[in-house]
Amino acid sequence: MSASTSRETAVSAPGKVLIAGGYLVLDPAYPGLVVSTSSRFYCHARSETSLNPASDSSTTNCTITVRSPQFVDAVWVYLASCVPAAASKSSGAKPQWIIEQTAESREKAGRNPFVSLALAYTLRLAAELTEPDELESLFQKTGSKGIEITVAADNDFYSQRETLNLPEGTAPTVDQLSSLSPFSPQKCRIGDVHKTGLGSSAAMTTSLVACFLLHLQAVVPKGPKTLETEDLALIHNLAQLAHCAAQGKIGSGFDVSAAMWGSQLYRRFEPKVLQACLDEGEKVFTQGEESSEQREARLAARIELLPVLDPYNPLWKASPLSEGGNSYSTATEGLATSNNDAVPTPAPLQLPPGLDLLLADVDAGSNTPSLVSKVLAWRKDKPEWAKQLYNVIAASNQGLADNLLRLRLLHASDAAAYDQHVDSAAAQHSIEWDAVLKTLPKDADDEQAEADTSIVDLRVTPRTVLQALIDVRNSLRSIRAGMRELGQRAGVPIEPPEIGSLIKKISDEVPGVVGGSIPGAGGFDAFYVIYLRSSKSPRDLSQLWGQIHAVKEKAESQLTLGPLLSRAGGAKTTSDSKEGDAEREQGVVSELLEKLKASENAGQDYGLRLESTEGVKGLKEAIARCA
């Protein structure tokens, strides 16, 4: 009996909420504001490594089993095989690697393109990143069970009504959701689950390609919990490719970017960067489904992935300049620490201290692809009208981004005073803020700031904090108005009247609510609310939902609203960030940004994260359910 050791890899990626930029984010000219969530998708890989492997150089095969403990019949089994270089005319000296699904797995679990294509592309990239015999050696040393992968999502990614056995039309409570065990099993197959719109497919794809690439030792952490920025960017690009291939099209990509980098101001990469890879048409067949001639032709058409996915490929660097020459850049991007030689990463943009996100799951549904296709058809049919409306919405989105940044700078300037003024605003209704502002005394600096709108007033006073909050509120109102107009023009329910009316009433009648909207493409699935957290008189989630339900009952709304426990996440930081020239020239602003980066969310790792199974509540038990 040969000796062996066990090897484990665990990775997680967060969900997302696109709070501004729906539809516009498909165009690199327009940014989107993405907030990552506290809810995460986890991927765990395990394999046995034999210290005395059998020597058989004729073929190299490895079983890869992917399981989800949350769904019925969710076990996908694949065989990774090395095709010798001689059988692949275009591969040069390097062998080619393919993945096939076993017939039994295909019959029972069906196809899962998000899983299979993530594995296939990751295996191909790993072969390019390593020496020709490294993968063969690794697989030869792998035990008979192969590589066993478990994928599991936090409960908020899925509606829990059926899990809790609630009658139709009944929403779960905060207490009921809190009582569920982590990674609660759903009572259905994965294709039948009701999702909550947090981006489960993107978070799963990102965590899976990262976990598999790390487990294949094609990328090596530089520390126990840290990856180089170049490696993070490479994994991001790989995840974008796998996700687009699984979807059958090049999407906006903000959900994958959020899974990698956390909260951010997102600009779309150039779609043509992935087109050649998608045109190649990578497929994962069932064993015996593809003839040797078909396989040879497919492998001959393969292109090298690394030149495409290289983090320094300029097509991955988004530009705020549109094809028409219009530029819609923001102060957030201008102050982001980067330089021309660095790996492109999105500008971090997280909610300021004292502000948080509340998410509501609506017991209805909308077909996002249908909404998007109709809006794009209208834009194509009415390009001038669309351009004008897009520009109006883009200005509101830019205002929201810049006002959130202003609040963060105010907090960095004087956290204690900032918290005090946020506490005061949290006790009031946001529709009362304008009247309160008029009662606050002015000094000479206030008069100068009002007279010269080019002045960014970073003094932390009751007036400056409240004015910044009012500007965030007004930006959210403007964004909602623009999206309603877009929906009316395109003939789609981007903001259904019954949901829009309720969002307005919640914003006006619940103290401390800044505003809200429907995330992403809109529709009936969900909505979000941004509210103030008071340190003096804190509200827990149950209290806040109690206030929301009171407003709903008063409005006689027939909507079934369920809470999500997810909160707003932050932006990922990288250890090699460098201070750019634009930031150094800002003087006091630069000092505030450095102070902000040094203090805010210290010790927390957002975006993609390397995990230990012991550090994630319930993960070991979820993995054990798959055994």
C-alpha distance (Angstrom), angle and dihedral (degrees) to the residues before:
residue distance angle dihedral
M1 . . .
S2 3.80 . .
A3 3.80 120.8 .
S4 3.79 118.3 -114.5
T5 3.77 141.8 -178.1
S6 3.78 129.9 -147.3
R7 3.80 122.0 -122.1
E8 3.82 124.5 -165.1
T9 3.80 135.4 -173.9
A10 3.80 125.5 -174.8
V11 3.80 128.4 -175.9
S12 3.81 135.0 168.9
A13 3.80 135.6 -165.1
P14 3.82 129.6 -168.2
G15 3.78 131.5 -120.4
K16 3.79 122.5 -117.9
V17 3.79 146.1 -134.4
L18 3.81 119.2 -158.3
I19 3.79 98.4 -148.5
A20 3.82 94.0 177.5
G21 3.78 135.3 9.4
G22 3.80 103.7 55.7
Y23 3.83 110.8 167.8
L24 3.83 91.3 -4.2
V25 3.81 90.9 72.1
L26 3.81 89.4 70.0
D27 3.82 86.7 73.6
P28 3.85 116.2 66.9
A29 3.81 87.9 -141.3
Y30 3.80 91.2 70.8
P31 3.81 125.1 58.4
G32 3.78 126.0 -142.9
L33 3.80 126.9 -146.4
V34 3.80 109.5 -130.9
V35 3.80 124.9 -174.6
S36 3.79 116.4 -164.7
T37 3.78 117.8 -142.1
S38 3.78 136.4 -128.9
S39 3.82 87.9 -121.2
R40 3.79 111.0 94.0
F41 3.80 141.3 -169.5
Y42 3.82 115.2 -133.2
C43 3.79 131.1 -154.1
H44 3.81 123.2 -170.6
A45 3.81 125.8 -174.5
R46 3.78 125.7 -168.8
S47 3.79 133.9 177.6
E48 3.77 139.6 163.1
T49 3.80 116.8 -121.8
S50 3.79 116.1 -151.8
L51 3.78 114.4 -141.1
N52 3.81 90.4 -154.8
P53 3.82 106.2 36.2
A54 3.77 121.7 -171.2
S55 3.78 111.8 -104.4
D56 3.80 109.8 -124.2
S57 3.77 112.7 145.6
S58 3.80 97.0 173.0
T59 3.80 96.6 87.2
T60 3.78 136.5 -0.4
N61 3.79 116.4 -147.8
C62 3.78 130.8 164.8
T63 3.78 129.8 -176.8
I64 3.80 115.4 -132.2
T65 3.80 114.9 -166.4
V66 3.80 120.4 -170.6
R67 3.80 117.5 -168.0
S68 3.77 135.5 179.7
P69 3.81 115.6 -158.6
Q70 3.81 90.6 -160.7
F71 3.81 101.5 65.3
V72 3.77 140.9 55.7
D73 3.83 115.5 -102.1
A74 3.80 91.2 -2.0
V75 3.81 100.1 152.8
W76 3.80 118.4 118.1
V77 3.80 116.6 -174.5
Y78 3.80 123.0 -165.8
L79 3.77 136.8 177.0
A80 3.81 117.5 -139.3
S81 3.80 111.3 -152.7
C82 3.77 135.3 -177.7
V83 3.80 115.3 -132.0
P84 3.82 108.5 -155.2
A85 3.78 116.1 -114.7
A86 3.80 92.0 -114.9
A87 3.80 90.4 64.7
S88 3.78 92.9 53.5
K89 3.78 112.1 64.1
S90 3.80 96.6 -168.7
S91 3.78 98.0 45.1
G92 3.79 99.0 80.3
A93 3.78 112.3 -157.1
K94 3.80 96.0 -22.2
P95 3.80 121.4 91.1
Q96 3.78 120.1 -126.2
W97 3.78 125.9 -122.2
I98 3.78 125.6 -146.2
I99 3.80 135.9 -179.4
E100 3.80 124.4 -144.6
Q101 3.80 128.3 -175.9
T102 3.78 117.0 -126.8
A103 3.80 115.8 -112.1
E104 3.82 92.4 -123.5
S105 3.80 91.9 52.5
R106 3.79 91.9 46.7
E107 3.80 90.8 51.4
K108 3.81 95.2 49.0
A109 3.80 106.1 31.8
G110 3.80 101.9 22.3
R111 3.77 124.8 -144.0
N112 3.78 121.9 -42.0
P113 3.81 109.2 -170.1
F114 3.81 93.3 -174.9
V115 3.80 89.9 59.6
S116 3.79 100.1 35.5
L117 3.81 97.7 45.6
A118 3.81 91.9 44.5
L119 3.81 88.6 55.6
A120 3.81 94.1 42.8
Y121 3.80 96.2 50.6
T122 3.80 92.6 41.8
L123 3.78 91.9 52.1
R124 3.80 90.6 49.5
L125 3.80 92.7 49.8
A126 3.81 91.5 45.9
A127 3.81 89.3 55.0
E128 3.81 89.7 53.1
L129 3.81 93.3 47.4
T130 3.81 95.3 50.1
E131 3.78 136.6 54.0
P132 3.84 115.1 -86.1
D133 3.79 95.3 -103.3
E134 3.81 98.7 39.7
L135 3.80 97.1 85.5
E136 3.80 91.4 42.1
S137 3.78 89.9 52.8
L138 3.81 92.4 46.9
F139 3.79 93.1 50.6
Q140 3.82 92.6 44.6
K141 3.79 88.5 55.8
T142 3.82 93.0 47.1
G143 3.79 115.3 104.1
S144 3.79 125.4 -112.5
K145 3.82 93.6 -89.9
G146 3.80 89.8 61.1
I147 3.79 118.9 -157.0
E148 3.81 113.9 -21.9
I149 3.79 115.0 -158.7
T150 3.80 126.8 -170.3
V151 3.80 121.6 -164.5
A152 3.81 119.0 -167.3
A153 3.78 134.3 167.2
D154 3.78 132.2 -152.1
N155 3.80 110.9 -103.5
D156 3.82 95.5 -106.1
F157 3.80 91.8 71.5
Y158 3.82 88.7 72.0
S159 3.79 134.2 44.0
Q160 3.80 109.2 -105.2
R161 3.81 99.4 -159.8
E162 3.80 94.9 107.6
T163 3.80 92.0 39.8
L164 3.81 88.2 58.3
N165 3.83 92.2 43.3
L166 3.79 91.8 -123.7
P167 3.81 119.3 170.8
E168 3.79 118.4 -110.1
G169 3.78 112.8 -77.0
T170 3.81 93.4 23.1
A171 3.79 120.8 117.2
P172 3.81 123.6 -150.8
T173 3.78 120.0 -111.7
V174 3.78 127.5 -126.7
D175 3.82 89.8 -107.8
Q176 3.81 92.3 51.5
L177 3.80 92.4 50.3
S178 3.80 91.1 46.1
S179 3.80 90.4 53.5
L180 3.81 93.5 58.7
S181 3.78 117.9 103.2
P182 3.82 116.1 -113.4
F183 3.81 114.4 -86.1
S184 3.79 92.1 13.5
P185 3.81 114.0 -158.6
Q186 3.79 116.0 -109.8
K187 3.79 119.7 -138.9
C188 3.78 95.9 -125.9
R189 3.78 147.0 52.2
I190 3.77 116.2 -79.0
G191 3.79 93.5 -105.4
D192 3.81 91.8 58.5
V193 3.79 99.8 49.5
H194 3.82 120.2 117.1
K195 3.80 106.8 -124.9
T196 3.79 124.9 -154.6
G197 3.81 97.3 -142.3
L198 3.81 99.8 -106.1
G199 3.82 93.0 129.1
S200 3.79 102.2 -98.7
S201 3.82 95.2 167.5
A202 3.81 92.8 51.7
A203 3.82 94.0 44.7
M204 3.81 90.8 47.0
T205 3.81 93.3 47.8
T206 3.81 92.9 47.5
S207 3.80 94.7 47.6
L208 3.83 91.9 44.0
V209 3.81 97.2 51.5
A210 3.81 90.2 44.6
C211 3.80 93.6 48.3
F212 3.82 94.2 45.3
L213 3.82 94.0 45.2
L214 3.80 90.5 50.2
H215 3.79 92.7 45.2
L216 3.81 89.9 52.0
Q217 3.83 86.1 53.5
A218 3.79 91.3 -127.0
V219 3.81 87.5 126.8
V220 3.79 120.1 34.7
P221 3.84 123.8 -159.7
K222 3.77 115.0 -120.2
G223 3.80 89.2 -140.6
P224 3.80 139.1 5.4
K225 3.80 92.2 -77.3
T226 3.81 105.9 11.2
L227 3.79 137.2 91.5
E228 3.78 127.5 -168.7
T229 3.79 114.6 -103.2
E230 3.81 89.6 -118.1
D231 3.80 90.0 55.3
L232 3.80 91.7 48.2
A233 3.80 90.2 51.1
L234 3.81 91.4 47.5
I235 3.82 91.2 51.5
H236 3.81 89.4 47.5
N237 3.80 91.7 53.2
L238 3.80 91.4 46.7
A239 3.81 91.0 50.0
Q240 3.81 90.7 50.0
L241 3.81 89.8 53.5
A242 3.82 94.5 47.1
H243 3.80 92.7 45.5
C244 3.81 93.9 48.0
A245 3.81 90.9 47.5
A246 3.81 91.1 51.1
Q247 3.80 91.2 48.7
G248 3.79 91.8 46.4
K249 3.79 93.2 -126.7
I250 3.79 143.5 55.5
G251 3.78 105.9 -93.9
S252 3.77 129.2 -170.4
G253 3.82 91.3 -83.8
F254 3.80 97.1 -146.5
D255 3.81 92.8 122.1
V256 3.82 93.4 55.9
S257 3.81 90.3 43.9
A258 3.81 90.3 52.9
A259 3.81 90.2 48.8
M260 3.80 87.9 56.0
W261 3.81 105.6 34.2
G262 3.81 104.9 21.2
S263 3.81 122.3 -140.0
Q264 3.77 112.7 9.1
L265 3.76 151.8 139.6
Y266 3.81 99.1 -98.8
R267 3.77 130.4 -152.9
R268 3.75 120.8 -176.4
F269 3.77 119.2 -112.0
E270 3.80 118.7 -124.5
P271 3.82 103.8 -76.5
K272 3.80 92.4 -145.9
V273 3.81 89.8 69.2
L274 3.83 89.2 78.4
Q275 3.79 100.3 32.7
A276 3.81 96.6 93.5
C277 3.81 91.1 51.6
L278 3.79 92.3 49.0
D279 3.80 92.0 45.6
E280 3.80 87.8 55.8
G281 3.80 87.3 63.9
E282 3.81 107.6 -143.6
K283 3.80 110.5 -153.6
V284 3.78 137.0 -176.9
F285 3.79 110.6 -143.7
T286 3.78 130.8 -166.6
Q287 3.81 113.4 -104.4
G288 3.79 109.7 -82.3
E289 3.81 93.0 12.7
E290 3.81 95.2 103.2
S291 3.79 122.6 59.7
S292 3.79 121.1 -134.7
E293 3.81 89.7 -110.7
Q294 3.80 92.1 52.4
R295 3.80 90.8 47.7
E296 3.79 92.3 49.8
A297 3.80 91.4 50.7
R298 3.81 91.2 47.7
L299 3.79 93.8 49.7
A300 3.80 90.7 46.5
A301 3.81 89.1 57.9
R302 3.80 93.8 52.8
I303 3.76 119.9 116.1
E304 3.79 129.1 -156.4
L305 3.81 110.3 -89.1
L306 3.79 99.6 -160.4
P307 3.83 97.5 69.5
V308 3.80 88.6 51.6
L309 3.80 96.5 44.2
D310 3.81 95.6 39.2
P311 3.83 106.6 130.6
Y312 3.81 89.1 -134.6
N313 3.81 93.0 56.2
P314 3.85 99.8 121.0
L315 3.81 92.4 -139.5
W316 3.81 88.9 71.9
K317 3.80 90.7 61.3
A318 3.79 107.2 89.7
S319 3.79 118.7 -140.9
P320 3.82 126.1 -148.2
L321 3.81 88.2 -145.9
S322 3.79 113.8 98.9
E323 3.79 125.3 -148.7
G324 3.78 88.5 -101.9
G325 3.78 91.4 56.4
N326 3.80 96.1 -106.4
S327 3.78 117.8 137.0
Y328 3.81 124.5 -155.0
S329 3.79 102.7 -179.1
T330 3.79 124.2 156.8
A331 3.79 136.4 -145.6
T332 3.79 87.5 -113.8
E333 3.79 90.6 63.0
G334 3.79 92.5 42.0
L335 3.79 91.6 56.3
A336 3.81 96.4 41.0
T337 3.77 110.0 119.1
S338 3.77 107.5 -115.2
N339 3.75 141.4 114.9
N340 3.77 135.0 -149.3
D341 3.80 93.9 -99.0
A342 3.78 97.5 47.8
V343 3.78 126.4 100.2
P344 3.82 106.1 -91.6
T345 3.80 112.1 -106.5
P346 3.82 127.4 168.6
A347 3.78 121.2 -98.3
P348 3.83 108.2 -96.3
L349 3.79 112.5 -119.3
Q350 3.78 117.6 170.8
L351 3.75 131.3 165.5
P352 3.82 112.1 -84.6
P353 3.79 120.6 -108.1
G354 3.79 111.0 -78.9
L355 3.81 93.2 30.5
D356 3.79 123.2 96.2
L357 3.76 140.8 171.4
L358 3.79 127.1 -112.9
L359 3.80 117.5 -165.4
A360 3.79 126.4 -157.4
D361 3.80 124.4 -161.7
V362 3.80 110.3 -146.6
D363 3.80 117.2 -151.1
A364 3.79 94.6 -127.7
G365 3.75 135.5 72.4
S366 3.77 144.1 -130.5
N367 3.75 133.3 -166.5
T368 3.80 103.8 -120.8
P369 3.84 96.0 -169.0
S370 3.81 89.0 52.2
L371 3.81 92.0 50.7
V372 3.80 92.3 48.1
S373 3.81 94.7 46.8
K374 3.81 91.8 52.1
V375 3.80 93.1 48.8
L376 3.81 91.3 48.2
A377 3.81 90.1 48.4
W378 3.81 90.3 52.4
R379 3.80 91.2 47.8
K380 3.79 90.3 52.0
D381 3.80 91.7 47.6
K382 3.82 95.5 45.2
P383 3.83 104.8 29.1
E384 3.81 97.4 161.4
W385 3.80 94.7 47.8
A386 3.78 90.0 45.0
K387 3.80 92.3 50.2
Q388 3.80 92.3 52.6
L389 3.79 93.5 47.2
Y390 3.81 93.2 44.1
N391 3.80 89.6 52.2
V392 3.80 91.4 52.0
I393 3.80 92.0 49.9
A394 3.82 90.7 44.2
A395 3.81 90.3 55.2
S396 3.82 89.9 53.3
N397 3.81 91.2 47.6
Q398 3.80 90.0 50.0
G399 3.80 90.1 49.7
L400 3.79 91.4 52.3
A401 3.81 92.5 49.8
D402 3.79 93.5 48.3
N403 3.81 94.3 45.1
L404 3.80 91.7 50.8
L405 3.79 87.8 51.6
R406 3.81 89.9 49.9
L407 3.81 90.7 54.9
R408 3.79 90.8 50.3
L409 3.80 90.4 51.4
L410 3.81 91.1 49.0
H411 3.81 89.6 53.0
A412 3.80 91.0 48.8
S413 3.80 89.7 51.3
D414 3.83 96.6 54.4
A415 3.79 115.7 -7.2
A416 3.81 96.5 -177.6
A417 3.81 94.9 52.2
Y418 3.80 91.4 42.3
D419 3.82 92.1 53.0
Q420 3.80 90.7 49.3
H421 3.80 92.9 53.6
V422 3.83 92.9 44.6
D423 3.82 88.5 52.1
S424 3.80 89.5 55.3
A425 3.80 92.8 49.4
A426 3.82 91.5 46.5
A427 3.81 90.1 62.4
Q428 3.82 91.9 56.1
H429 3.80 134.6 67.9
S430 3.78 111.5 -105.9
I431 3.82 90.9 -124.7
E432 3.82 87.0 62.8
W433 3.79 95.4 55.4
D434 3.82 95.8 86.7
A435 3.81 91.9 55.5
V436 3.80 91.0 46.1
L437 3.81 90.6 50.6
K438 3.80 90.6 56.3
T439 3.81 90.6 56.2
L440 3.81 94.2 54.4
P441 3.83 114.3 99.2
K442 3.80 119.4 -112.8
D443 3.78 128.8 -139.7
A444 3.81 131.8 -166.1
D445 3.79 92.8 -85.1
D446 3.80 90.5 53.2
E447 3.81 90.7 51.7
Q448 3.82 91.3 49.5
A449 3.81 92.8 48.2
E450 3.81 91.1 51.1
A451 3.80 92.1 47.4
D452 3.82 94.4 48.2
T453 3.80 110.5 44.3
S454 3.82 90.8 -173.7
I455 3.81 89.0 72.0
V456 3.79 114.8 97.6
D457 3.79 102.6 -150.8
L458 3.81 107.5 -148.4
R459 3.81 96.9 170.5
V460 3.78 108.9 123.1
T461 3.79 103.8 -128.2
P462 3.81 133.3 136.3
R463 3.82 87.8 -100.2
T464 3.81 98.4 49.8
V465 3.80 95.1 46.0
L466 3.80 94.3 45.1
Q467 3.80 91.9 45.4
A468 3.80 90.4 52.2
L469 3.81 90.2 50.2
I470 3.81 90.4 49.2
D471 3.80 89.8 50.9
V472 3.83 90.7 51.8
R473 3.81 89.7 48.8
N474 3.81 91.7 49.3
S475 3.79 92.0 47.7
L476 3.81 90.2 53.6
R477 3.80 90.2 49.2
S478 3.80 91.4 50.1
I479 3.80 92.2 48.7
R480 3.81 91.1 52.1
A481 3.81 91.3 48.9
G482 3.80 91.3 50.2
M483 3.80 93.1 48.3
R484 3.81 91.4 48.2
E485 3.79 89.2 52.8
L486 3.80 90.9 48.1
G487 3.79 90.5 51.6
Q488 3.79 92.6 49.1
R489 3.80 91.9 48.8
A490 3.81 93.3 48.2
G491 3.79 94.3 39.6
V492 3.82 96.3 -121.7
P493 3.83 131.2 119.1
I494 3.81 99.1 -113.0
E495 3.81 87.3 152.6
P496 3.81 109.3 17.5
P497 3.83 108.7 -146.5
E498 3.81 94.2 -121.9
I499 3.81 91.9 54.6
G500 3.81 94.1 40.3
S501 3.79 91.4 51.9
L502 3.79 91.6 50.5
I503 3.82 93.0 48.3
K504 3.82 89.3 53.4
K505 3.78 93.0 49.2
I506 3.81 92.4 48.0
S507 3.82 90.1 48.6
D508 3.81 92.0 49.6
E509 3.80 101.0 38.3
V510 3.81 107.5 35.4
P511 3.83 112.4 76.5
G512 3.78 115.5 -115.2
V513 3.81 96.9 13.3
V514 3.81 107.6 137.3
G515 3.79 95.8 -170.8
G516 3.76 143.9 -75.1
S517 3.77 146.5 -149.2
I518 3.79 144.1 -178.2
P519 3.81 110.6 -76.9
G520 3.79 126.9 -125.0
A521 3.78 116.4 -15.7
G522 3.81 93.0 -4.0
G523 3.78 125.9 -136.4
F524 3.79 131.6 127.3
D525 3.81 101.5 -49.2
A526 3.80 104.6 90.9
F527 3.78 147.9 -32.7
Y528 3.79 135.8 -149.8
V529 3.78 135.0 -140.9
I530 3.81 126.4 -158.3
Y531 3.79 111.3 -149.1
L532 3.80 140.4 170.5
R533 3.79 121.0 -104.0
S534 3.78 110.8 -145.1
S535 3.79 115.2 -148.8
K536 3.81 89.4 -164.7
S537 3.82 97.0 51.1
P538 3.80 106.4 15.2
R539 3.81 121.0 -166.4
D540 3.75 119.8 -150.9
L541 3.78 119.6 -142.3
S542 3.81 93.0 -97.8
Q543 3.81 91.8 55.7
L544 3.78 92.1 47.9
W545 3.80 91.9 49.6
G546 3.77 89.7 47.9
Q547 3.80 89.0 58.2
I548 3.81 91.2 47.0
H549 3.80 93.1 50.4
A550 3.81 89.7 49.4
V551 3.80 89.4 56.3
K552 3.82 90.6 46.0
E553 3.82 92.6 52.2
K554 3.79 91.8 46.5
A555 3.80 89.2 52.2
E556 3.83 90.2 47.5
S557 3.80 89.6 -130.2
Q558 3.80 115.1 177.4
L559 3.81 93.7 -155.6
T560 3.80 117.8 119.8
L561 3.80 106.2 -134.0
G562 3.76 123.8 -169.3
P563 3.80 124.0 -172.5
L564 3.78 124.5 -125.0
L565 3.80 118.7 -148.6
S566 3.79 92.6 -143.9
R567 3.79 118.8 117.1
A568 3.79 133.4 -167.9
G569 3.79 117.8 -72.0
G570 3.78 128.9 -153.9
A571 3.77 137.2 -120.4
K572 3.79 124.1 -81.7
T573 3.77 116.0 -113.0
T574 3.78 124.7 -152.0
S575 3.76 124.4 -146.3
D576 3.79 94.6 -132.7
S577 3.80 97.7 55.3
K578 3.78 110.8 140.2
E579 3.74 129.2 -157.3
G580 3.79 110.8 -108.9
D581 3.79 127.5 -140.5
A582 3.80 92.6 -112.1
E583 3.78 90.8 57.8
R584 3.81 95.3 44.9
E585 3.78 90.0 56.5
Q586 3.81 92.6 57.3
G587 3.80 95.2 76.6
V588 3.79 109.1 -169.3
V589 3.81 91.6 21.2
S590 3.79 89.1 55.6
E591 3.79 90.7 52.4
L592 3.80 91.1 49.8
L593 3.80 91.9 49.7
E594 3.79 91.5 50.8
K595 3.79 89.9 49.2
L596 3.80 90.4 47.7
K597 3.80 93.1 50.8
A598 3.79 91.8 47.5
S599 3.79 96.0 51.4
E600 3.79 113.1 24.0
N601 3.80 115.5 91.2
A602 3.79 90.3 -8.8
G603 3.77 111.9 -172.2
Q604 3.80 95.1 13.0
D605 3.78 121.7 117.7
Y606 3.79 115.6 -152.0
G607 3.78 129.6 -176.8
L608 3.81 117.0 25.5
R609 3.78 110.7 8.1
L610 3.79 135.8 -172.6
E611 3.79 108.6 -130.8
S612 3.77 142.5 -166.6
T613 3.79 117.3 -140.3
E614 3.81 90.6 -130.7
G615 3.80 90.6 56.6
V616 3.82 96.3 57.1
K617 3.80 116.1 73.0
G618 3.78 111.3 -122.6
L619 3.80 97.0 1.4
K620 3.82 95.7 111.5
E621 3.78 90.0 50.1
A622 3.81 91.7 48.6
I623 3.81 90.9 51.2
A624 3.80 89.8 48.4
R625 3.81 90.3 55.0
C626 3.79 87.5 62.2
A627 3.79 94.4 54.3
